[in-house]
Amino acid sequence: MASTRSPGRLRRPLIPLLSVTLAASVGLAAPAAARETLPFRDPALSLDARVADLLGRLTLDEKISLLHQYQPAIPRLGVKAFKTGTEAVHGLAWTSWGDQKIDADRGTVFPQAVGLASTWDPDLVKQVGKTTGVEARGYHSTNDERMYWGLNLWAPVTNLLRDPRWGRNEEGYSEDTTLTAAIANAYGKGMQGDDPKYLLTAPTLKHYLGNNNETLRSTTDVQLRERVLNEYDRQAFKPIIAADGATGVMSAYNLVNGRPSAVNPDLAVGGLVRSWTKKDLFNVTDAGLPESLAGPGTDPRWNTNYYPDFTQGNAAILKAGNDSFTANNRDATITVTAVKDALAKGLVKVSDIDAAVRHALSVRVRLGEFDPDGGPYGKIDTSVLNTDASKRLNRRTAAEAMVLLKNSGKALPLKKGAAKKVAVVGPLADDVYTDWYSGQMPYKVTPVDGIRAKLGAGATVTGVRGDDRITLRDVRSGKYVTGGSGASGAPLAVSDAVPAATSQFDVTDWGDGIVTLRNAANGKYVGWNWSSFANDQAEPNGWFVQQQFALEKQADGNYKLRYAGYETHETWFGSGNYVGIGEDGRLKLTTKDDAAVFCKKTLVNGADVVAKAAGDADQVVFLAGSNPSVNGRENYDRPSTNLPAGQRTLIKAALKANPRTTLVLENSYPTAITWEQEHVPAIVWTSHAGAETGNALADVLFGDTGPSGHLTQTWYRSDRDLPSIVDYDIIKSNRTYLYFRGKPLYPFGHGLSYSTFRYGRPKVSGSGANVTVSVPVTNTGEVTGADVVQLYSHQRTSRVKQPLKQLRAFQKVRLGAGRTTTVRLTFAKSDLAHWDVTRGRRVVESSTYDLLVGASAGDIRQRASIKVTGERVPARDLGTTTLAVNFDDYSRAKLVDESKASGTAVGGAAGAWISFADADLRSRPAGIRARVAKAGAGTATIEVRAGGPRGRLLGTLTVPSTGGKYTYQDVTGRIARASGRQDVYLVFGGDVRLSSFSFTGGR
């Protein structure tokens, strides 16, 4: 994300493809450079002693060089180059960029992260993390001077899945903090290995904090009031760091409460986050983040210009506790120059640089890099890649991640003997797609492949996509759009007078008006390649996903073709995003007004083909879902949760032709499938599940593996149930299962089995710091099965709005038919705390807490309760200085940066208000003092009212212009008729920033 751009340049700067040759300063150290055994190489010394020794030997220039993502070698000390940031969200990512000598041995592509979490099995996920770490070591062993494969792994992603439209939903785990922490901790612990002293790899949590929308993500000002920040978003990170499940965090692009997250002291990457553990943390910035804070003139869609230059921006990043700058790809020049300039100007100190380098060296020592033998993991090589054990683990994980959403009349499992003819239909029937953070699959088993292998030679398995096959004839010339027939395709042009295979295209509907076009002659997708359109792509891919189109019907019944790749090409070419025809007959980019007009003719109706295949089959398996490159992804949110209309048409055609139709929904997010839930007898959900997708699916459909996955998010009935994607206040907007009061399509935690389970009466013990709920669970079905027993709590009385229920513990149990076991679910009483805005800390209130045991948040089977003696939150004392941010409720008010350095204030516009509940006014205060800022000319007001924003007026503050939004001064006003205990409202009468206030006087 540098300030200069070229059409072929990827905007995600950490992808290791931009340079194949490093400068000498970033190459591997010559082995002869270190002829003596230095203390930092002595494994017998303590970690601190080794780090201190190496740090003391570095020059200032060498230290500064280590602040960049590509840390150069230091030959005089025998220190090799080190790269931070190898993506590994569900196995090692981007393996296709690697050294060609390991082409035949790619790593394991596990199910997407949301699929891993749907297993609700931390022990299994830890094994996946361990395999990922081992394979990262295997790739690392192939490194040369290009340093493709680092051991600082950027995973897991622990941002909470509060909105299913988030483009990166597949990378996260859950909308719930408890489940997220459990799964992330397991994955991180697996990646770190089991050695008490050394790290297999060093996992980094992404993205701290509040990074949960992609559109304009760098400039989105995420509003996190104190309760949401401390009870929700922060709890996605704190438990993992506290359990040493990761070795650092990645700072996010977005702003939080008016200030970029990476430099926000209220989030305290370098303070509060480090206080959660006794171990050193190595914190990094997200890729290109330093460029997004400074550098006027760059793209305003992702540059905040919060600082006037890189010197001030990089100084703030370093001072905030970030140890590594992920910036400018392999070129460290801008980072080094800015840090040196900041040092010269006194914006940072040498001690700040030392602290960051110390954290980097600490991780490197723990990785065994400086041990003479490379540490216990130093001998791992490429023999660990794509092993039989990893394949078995992948297949098991993919199967256990699948969720049985519906099973009417025991439609599943399918019976092998009765399924002599199976039609596997739909757009994902015979494909296994990778996502942006996938590795290159060494092999892939499609649903058709898996079912065919499961049934063997005695059955006929037919695969049908259901695409419409069309031709596009240029109305002006009468010629057809034509591609190439070879594997490499050809630039598309209008040439054929009579449509041949090269001028026929299969259209797949991915929803929201977006389609892909595959040429019938070579099966390759059509995409823009920066100079022409060509049928040369194996699947939609790349940062810009240039294989997307929209067929826009015109008034005369003809069509214009809009190129819908993830970039507005007007920015670069000024040519528009529509398909036109050049003088040479080739398709080109142009404006809408100059776009070519095509006559679209349907040669093959996909619904008819699906109906024919379904009608001829004993069983139908319909594979609907998403393309993980097209349907939202990094930098692009989903417009809707709806199933593509074209896919729904195909499902209806299959079901009408054959009621023995099972729907398999393969995507990475909740989908509004209300019609399908009502009409299709059996529905299975799976994330994009990696190389073993087809085998795992066949295992589940035919009952060799019983479904045991459970949903990690609420599935809503329609988009109408969702507020704006940039509304982060889950409490006020009633988001997630914690606060949603509507009827979901499927509740959080939902997942069926081929068996049934009975929960007995729970027993509660909680005399100490913990609460344990013991519940007998019996498999009342006829087959072995697994269930996830979930424990929720509900606080009956509270000063504040509490969740409807909240997950406290869970356990996955596997039982044979008729067997019973006792499940013990334990949580700490301190987990019942909420954030008390009156005192700025966590508080457990004295109350009765309902304990709810069930198979989902919507399927509670047993109840108990416990009385907890905690605290009684006293009435508000507004006679002491009260920070404005510690309000109880608000309307139209905005949290803003009090200054660029620190603090959060409340920004109010005319009619906005904040409230402070249950304030003790029995002293009858006579005045109010407030610290305010007002940038504009003239005056504004803040009214003090009792009982409501239009309640009784107690007084008015007049706020003059202070000359700037960061320039504060104290103003005072009179208070009258204040008495008793009241909810106090501060109502803004103009653009004012309020930092704090206090009532004065009174008896």
Secondary structure, DSSP 8 states (H G I E B T S, - for coil): --SS--TT--S-TT-TTS-SS--GGGS---GGG--S--GGG-TTS-HHHHHHHHHHHS-HHHHHHTTBSEE--BGGGTB--EEEEEE-TTS---GGGS-GGGTT--------HHHHHTT--HHHHHHHHHHHHHHHHHHHTT--TT----SEEE--B------TT-TTGGGS--SSHHHHHHHHHHHHHHHH-S-SS--S-EE-EEEETT----TTTTT-EE---HHHIIIIIGGGTHHHHHTT--S-EEE-SSEETTEEGGG-TTT-TTTHHHHT-SS----EE-TTHHHHHS-TTS-TTT----SSSHHHHHHHHHHTT--BB--STT--HHHHHHHHHHHHTTSS-HHHHHHHHHHHHHHHHHTTTTSTT--TTTT--GGGTT-HHHHHHHHHHHHHH-EEEEEGGG--S--TTT-SEEEEESTTTT-----TT----S----HHHHHHHHHGGGSEEEEE---EEEEEEETTT--EEE--SSTT--B-EEEESS--GGG-EEEEE-STT-EEEEETTT--EEEE-SS-EEEEESSS-TTTTTT-EEEEE-TTS-EEEEE--SS-THHHHSS-SEEEE-TTSBEEEE-STT---EEEEEEE-HHHHHHHHHHT-SEEEEEEE--TTTSSBTTB--S--B--HHHHHHHHHHHHH-S-EEEEEE-SS--B-HHHHHH-SEEEEE----TTHHHHHHHHHTTSS------SS-B-SSGGG---TT---TTTTT-HHHH--S--SB-TT--B-SS-EEE---EEE-SSSEEEEEEEEEE-SSS-EEEEEEEEEEES--SS---S-EEEEEEEEEE-TT-EEEEEEEEEGGGG-EEETTTTEEE-BSEEEEEEEEEETTEEEEEEEEEE--B----B-TTS-EEGGG-SEEES-EEEESSSSS-EEEEE-TT-EEEEEEEE-TT---EEEEEEE--SSS-EEEEEEESSTTSEEEEEEEE---SSTT--EEEEEE--S--SEEEEEEEESSSEEEEEEEEE---
